[in-house]
Amino acid sequence: MTTDHRALLRGMFDAAIEAAAPIHCVPPHLPPTPKGRTIVVGAGKAAAAMAAAVEAHWSGPLEGLVVTRYGHSAPTKRIKVVEASHPVPDAAGPAAARAILDLVSGLTADDLVLALISGGGSALLALPRGEVTLADKQAINRALLKSGAHIGEMNCVRKHLSAIKGGRLAATAAPARVVSLIISDVPGDDLSVIASGPTVGDSTTLADARAVIEKYKIEVSPAVSKHLSDPANETPKPGDKRLANVENILIATPQSSLEAAAKVAQAHGFAPLILGNAIEGEARECGIVHAGIAMQSAGYGQPAPPPCAIISGGETTVTVRGKGRGGRNAEFLLSLAIALNGHAGISALAADTDGIDGSEDNAGAIIGPDTPARAARAGVDLKGRLADNDGYAVFSALGDLVMTGPTRTNVNDFRVILVDARAVGT
């Protein structure tokens, strides 16, 4: 892989992140100052940066609290920022969620609740409802993360165990006006799935949550089983009168970030081909499919002739069977590299726009035509590492990890494959 290819891959990723930066996407959507109080609340990996953007562009008085992942804070003066654990919640999350509910309780129709919502909010707002405990939620979260369940299934369960998600935050704030500014990190931009929809009516049911538990054979405590069988624990539904004064606004999406990256590719002479912004499935299987598309392009000029940039987003899953250090983007790339088998002229990057691939310290990684040969020289067995879900170790050994640190935004995974005719002699 040439230095130019590596730089272009990283430049496209950086453009995708910049397109979703809160400092750009929050200010245009701020509502007018209300007659009463302005309460700012929020949760997610972008919550602190969103709060800072609000403070920088809000002329009236405001107060509030947002919760973000450890290491994802940003400096604020009027809005308190709390950090908590993600993807498995810790005690800081429930404490923050309870404080948020207290802040929005007892408001009037003259008051405004400005909710700042982004990916990661489900784990960060882990406030159990009823007799369900934090330990129960932690165990279920761990099991769901390992099961291969997609984000909609995971959040269906989370909503039905929560005192704040699935529309309950907005219901508590009634009759105040609620304006929710939302950065999407889910396939399809379903508002009820992003951070488990704390301000959105929930169309899923207790029966749906039980079906997810059964599908993935997840062991739950008697308290959870009882909770999911009690109709009193159903979430607020679309059309609930408590949600009548709620406005949910998407301010950044995976598609907008893919389009920003496409412009960078085009400026460098690579025709962009966006496969989709909502691609799901097992990461290793997606890697095989993407490899097939790239080789078809290199060999036959279909579905796009080289030089081209094959771009996709979404959220793949990993069914954990091994004991290695993974991340879904590392797993995708490892599978892609094996399938490409050193094909000339093809290089790729896959990374999470929040800067964290799963629970690791990298955003993702980069591969090139030389990846298999370099791995062999380093004594790294690519297929063996894939079997052990150990993609991180591969790219760490090769020096090909993409390290950004927390980006303080999150529009899901970003993938790009460069197919360069100039490198294959066609």
C-alpha positions, 0 to 999 in steps of 0.5 A: 500500500502506498503512502498516498493510499494510506493518507487518502483512507485516513483523510476520508475517515477524518472527513466523515467524523468532521461532518458529524462534529457537534460544533457544526451540527448542533447550532443550526437546530437550537430552538428559541429561548422559552418563557420559562426555564431551559433545562439541558439533559443528554446522554451519549458519546457526543453528549459533552461536545453537544453541551459545549456547542449549546453553551457557545450559542445560547444567549439565555440562562440554562442549566442541566446535566449530561452523561458521557463515556469515560474519556469523552468529556468536554469543558462546559461552564453551565451544564454539568458533565458526568462520565460513566461506563460504556458499553457495560454500565457502572454505578455512575450511569444510574446516578446520572440518569436519576439526577436527569429525571429529577431535573425534568420533573415538575416543569411547566408548559413554559419550560424547555427541555433540550435533550442531547442524544447520541449513540452510547446513551443506552448504557450510559442511562442505565437506570433500572426500573422496579426490582431490576438491579444494576447487576441484572442490567450489567449481566444482560448487557454483557450477554447481548454484546457477545450474542451477535444481537443487532442494536435494535434487539439489544435496545428493545430489551434495554428499554423495557428494563429502564426507568428513563429510556423508551420515551420515559424521559420525555414523559417525565418532563411533560407538560414542558416542551421537549426538543431532542437533538439527535446524532444517529449511530444506528442503521436506518436512523430509527429515532426509537433505537438511538440511545434506546429513544429516551424521548421517543415513543416505543413501538416494541413491546414486553413480548418483543423483549422476551423474544430477544432473551429467548432467541439468544438463550440469555439467562436472566434473574427471576426479577428480570423475568417477572419484570418482563412479564408485568404489563405495568412495565410496558413503555410509552407508545407513539401517540401517548399524550405525555409525548405530545409536546416533543420534537425529535430532530436528527442533526447528524447521520451516517449518510451525511458522513459517508457523503462527506468522505465521498467528496474527498475521494472524488477530489483525489480522482477516485469515483465514490460508490456508496454501498449503503449506510445501514449494512448489518450482519456478522463482521467477518461475513461482511468482510467476505462480501466486500472483498468480492465487490472490490475484486469484481471492480478490479477485474471487471469494472463492476459495479464501478470501474477503478480507480474507485472508492467503495464506501459503506456504513452501518453496524456489524456484529461479532459473535464472540467465540474466541478469547482475543482482542477484537472490535467489529472493525478489526474483525471485518478488516481481518476477514477482508484481508484474508479474502483479498489474499494480497490482491494488488491495488486494493487497500481499505480502512474500517473504523468506528466514528466515535474513535473506539472500536468496540471496547478497545483503544483504537478506532479501527485499522488499515489493510493493504495488498501487503498485509498478508505478506507482512503478517507472514513475515511477522509470524502472524497467522491471519486465519488463526487470529480470526478464529480467536476474534483477535483482529486487534492483535494482528493490526497492532503487530503490523502497526496498522491500527488507526488511533484517534482517541475519543472523537466526541461524536458517533455516527457508527462504523465507517468503511472504505475500500480503494480499488486503484487501476494504476496499481494493477496495470489496467 
